[in-house]
């Protein structure tokens, strides 16, 4: 069975999620079938971020370290056969960013233990990953409970003849949301042209920016809802709901290599033969969070480039200090941008602004995604004069 029958790390009370500034305690367990001479037994606690140029590639081209602490558990000697426990404790830095794993990079924390054996003998190693949650506190964002509004106008021509314009105004009921909360969306469409428009699609987009040798953008659609088109010379109002799923939060304070932004984008679906195409989408975006390049003090953005927008130097576009659309993890840790890593419940309380307390959330269960987006529960697109 071998000399080393068990070599593992266990954290106190089986915890896997910690907050910045907390102590992390545990023990290294060793079970031996025969005496084992050693030069040192060490345990190391590390936190770092790595970014790659290729998707799902662990060969980082850029890295940054948040902490690297080591403890000596035993000096040179020999361990007799049987079981041995070596307790340890580390203090996690108060500035450590939230754990995250995406396609081109990740923020990872782990404890590693090593039995350094004499020359020509095989060293023994083991490791254990843990997670840090530093929730985005929506209470710290001014006017978070206020609606957010963006508008765009598109002028059209048909066979070289000007036919009018379409005005699209989009608003959300709040500027920030937690996982499981319903995002209420309103779109006002004024068709000042002689042609019908195509259906309008609203998308909740996630953009993750990775700072490798060049900026890499990973954009994906989180949720979509669709409304009918608008007849010529008519005005309509479209009301919809999106249930916010478990997502990595909008900000990763302390990390300068990975930025997470969320956009609510509205645009016309693929134009039909007799319709008009509203090619410039209306986009409500959140801030880009960076230590090296702080956000500008401009107001919420509306851009035709939406989630792909960037500055002239290639860095992520800077948005408002008061982001119009923020996502907070609440009391769960969605470690992954996508994939099989499900949310893990924690002992943290939900991060909710005081104004939300009168809504009945989270005491009342939110509707399912199908219920929140189904036509049976929403007024839909209602033509007006």
N, C-alpha and C positions, 0 to 999 in steps of 0.2 A: 504493500500500500504506500510505501515511501516514508521517508523520515518526517517530512512536513505534511501532516494529514489535514490541517485546517489553518488558513491564514486569511483573515478578513477584518474589515473595519465595520464597526457598528456605532451609530450615533445614538445619543441618549433619547430614550422614549421612541425610538424609531422615526424621528423627525426627518423630513426631507426638505422642508421650506423654512427659511429664516428671513428675518428682517435685517437691514443694514444696522451695524452697531451692536448686534446681539452676540452673546458668547455661543460658540459652537463646541459642544462637548461630546465625547465618545470614548471608545476604547478599541485598541488593536488586540484581536484574539489570535492566539497561536496554540495549535495542538500538535504535539510531536510524538512520533512512535519510537524515537531514539534520541539521545542527546545531540544537540546541534551547536557546534562552536560558531561564534559570530564576532565580527569586529565592531558592529554598531547596529542598533535598531532605531530607525528614524521615522517620523511622520511629518508630512508637509501639507499645508493647506494653500491652495492657489486659486486665483481668479483672473481670467484673461478674456480678451476678445480677439478673434481671428477672422480675416476676410480673404477670400480666394477669388481668382478670375474665372473659375469654372464652377458650375453648379454641383453641389454635393461633393466637393473636393476638399479633403482635409489638409492639403498642402497650402498653408497660408502664405500669402504674399505680403500681407501687412498684419502686424499684431500689436496689441497694447496690453500691458499687465496692470492689474488693479492691486494685487497684493501677492506675496510669496513668502510664507512664514514656515519655519521648520523647528521641530523639537526633537531632542535626543531622548529616546525612551529608555535606552540601556546602553552602557558602554561595553567595551570588549570583554568577552567572557564565553560561557557555554550554558545553554539552556538545557535543563534535564528533560527527560521524557515526561509527557503529561500536558495539562492545559495551563496557559499563561495569559493574563490580562494586563495590558498596559494602557491606563487611562491618559487622556490628553484633553486640552481645551485651548481654543483659539478665540480671539476677539475679532469679529468681522468688521471691516472698516465702515464708517457711517456714510461714505461716499460711493459704496459699491452699487453699480447699476443693476437693474432687474435682469434676470436670466432670459435668454432669448436664443432661439435657433431658427435660422432661415436657410434658403437655398445656397447663398453665397457667403455665409458667415454665421458666427454664433458667439454668445457670451456664456461662458461655461465656468462652473465652480466645482472643485473636487478636492478630496482628501486622498493622499497617497501614502502608503507605508512601504518601507523597504527593510529587509534583513540583509545587511552587508556581510557576506561570508568571507572566510579566508581565501587567499589566492588560489586560483584554479577550481574553486567551487562556484556553483551557480547561485547568484543572488536571488532572493525571493521578493516579489513585488505584488501589491494589490492596490486597488483604488476604488473610490466610491464617489459618485456624482451627487451633489446637493444643489438646491436652488435658492436664489435670493429674490424676494419680492419687495420692491420699493414702489408702492402704488402711486399713480398720478392722482393727486388730491384735487378734485374738481372745486373744492371750496377755495382754493388759492387762485382761481382764475376769475377775474372780474367779469360781471355781467354774464356768467355762465348760464343763467336761467332765462336769458333774453333770446328772442327769436333771431334767426340769421337770414338775411335776404340777399340775393344776387339777381341781376337782370342782364339781358343781352337782346340786341335788336339785329335782325338779319334782313337785308334788302335783297329782293329777288328780281330777276328778269327772265322772260320767257320768249324765245325766238327773237332776241335782241330788243324786245319791248319791255320796259319796266312795268312790273305788275304789282308792286307794293312791297310790304314787309311783314315780318312776323316778330312780335315782341313776346319773349319768354321770361317770366319772373318766377323764381324759385325761392321758397322759404322753408325753414325747419322750425319746429316749436322751441328748440333749445340749441345751445352751442356745445353741449357736452353730454355724453351718455355713458352709462355703465352696462356691462354685459347683462342681457336679459331684459333691458328696457326697450320700449317701443319708440322708434323715431318716427314722428309724424311729419309728413311731407306735404306741401301744397305747391302746386304749379298753376300759374295763371297764364293762359296763352291767348293772345290777341292776334288773330289772323287778318291783317289789313291788306290782303291780296285777293286776287280772283281765282286762286287755285286752292284745293284742299291740301292739308298737310298730312304727312304720314303719322303713324302712331308714335308717341313719345315714350322713351325708355329712361328710367331713373336707375342709376347704378351706384352702389356703395363700393368704392374702390379702396384698396390698400396698396400703398407704394412704399417699398422698403429700399432705401438707398444705401449702398455699400461703398466705402471709400477704399478701393484697392489702388492700383497704379493709375486707374481712371475711375470715375464714378460709374457704378453699375446699378441699374434700376430694375427692380422686380415688381411688376404691377399685376395685380389680379383682381377680379371682380368678386366681391364678397356676397352681394345679393342684388337682384334686379326686380323691378316692377315695371309694368307697362300700362299706358293709357291710350285711349283711342285718339285718332287725329281730329283736327278741327276743320269744319267746313269753311269755305271761302267767305270772307267778310263777317265772320262770327267770332265771338269770344267764349272761352270755356275755362272752368276751374276744375282742376284735377286734385283729388285728395287721396293719399295713400299712406301706408304704414310699413315700416321695415323693423323687424325684430332684431336687435343687435346681438349677434352670436358671440361666442367666446373668442376673443381676439387679443393679440398682444397690444399693450396700451400705446397711446400716441407718443409718449416721450420716454426716452432712455437716458435720463440725466446721469452724467458721469462717463458716458460712452461717446467718443468722438468719431467712431468708424461706422456706426450703423444709425440710421435715422428712419423713423416710422411715421408716415403721414396717412391720413384718411381723407378721402374726397367723396362728396356726393355730387355726381355728375348727371345732368339731364341733357339728352339730345334726341333728335328725331331718329326713328328707326330707318332702315333702308327705304329710300323713297320709292313709291309706286309710280307707274308710268305717267299717270295724270297728276301726280302730286308735286309738292315742293320739298326740298331737302334743307333742313336747318343744320348746316354743316359745323357751325361753331358751338360746341356744347357749353352749357353754363356749369361752372364748377364751384362748389363750396369746399374750401380746403382747410386743413389744420396747419399748425406751425411746423417748421423744420427745427428740430432740437439739436443744437451743436454747441460744444464748448468753445470751439475755435472760431466759429462764425455765428455770433448771436443774431437772432431774428431782428428784422427791421421793425419800425413802429408803424408800418402802414396798416390799413384796414384790410378786411377779408378780400381775397383775390377772386377774380373772375377771368378765366383764361381759355382761349381756344386750344391751347396745348395741354391743358388740364394736368393729368398725372405725370406727363413726361417733361413738364417744365423744369428748366434749370437756368442757372446764371451763366454769364459769359465765361467764367473760369471753369465751368463744368460741375460746380458744386450744386447741391439741391437748392431749389428755389426757396428763398426766405419768405416767410409769411408773417402773420400778425403776432404781436406779443399777447394778444387776446384771441386765441385760435377759435374760429367759428365752428369747428367740429372736432371734438376731442373724444377719445375712447379711454375709459379707465377699466382696469381688470376687476374692480370690486373686490370680492372675497375669493377669487379663484386665480390660479396662475396658468394661463395658456402659454406654455413655454415655446411652442412652435408656431412659425408663420403659417405652416400648412402641414398636413400629414397625419400621423397616427397619434401624436401626443395630445391626449385629452386634457381638459382642465382638471386641476387638483385642488380640492377644497382646503382652505387654510383657516387658522383661528382669527384672522383679521376681520374687522367689521367692514361693511360696505362703505365705500367712499361716496357719499351723497351730499350735495348741497342742502342746506336747511330747507330751501323752498320745496324740495321734493317730498318732504315728510307728509304733506297733506294729500299726496296722490294715492296713498294706499300701497305704494310699492316700497319694500318687497313683500308686504304681508299678503297681497293679492297676487296670485300667479299670473304672469303675463300670458297673452294668447300665443298659440302656436304660430309658426311662420306662415302656414297655410291660412290660418284664421286672420292674421294681421294683414295679409296681402290679398286675401280673397275678395272678389267683387261683391260677395253677399254681405260683407260688413262695412263696405265703404260706399260713399255716394257715387264715386267714379267721376267720369268726365261729363259735366252738365253744360250743354250749350246755353249761351246767354245772348242778350241783345248787344 
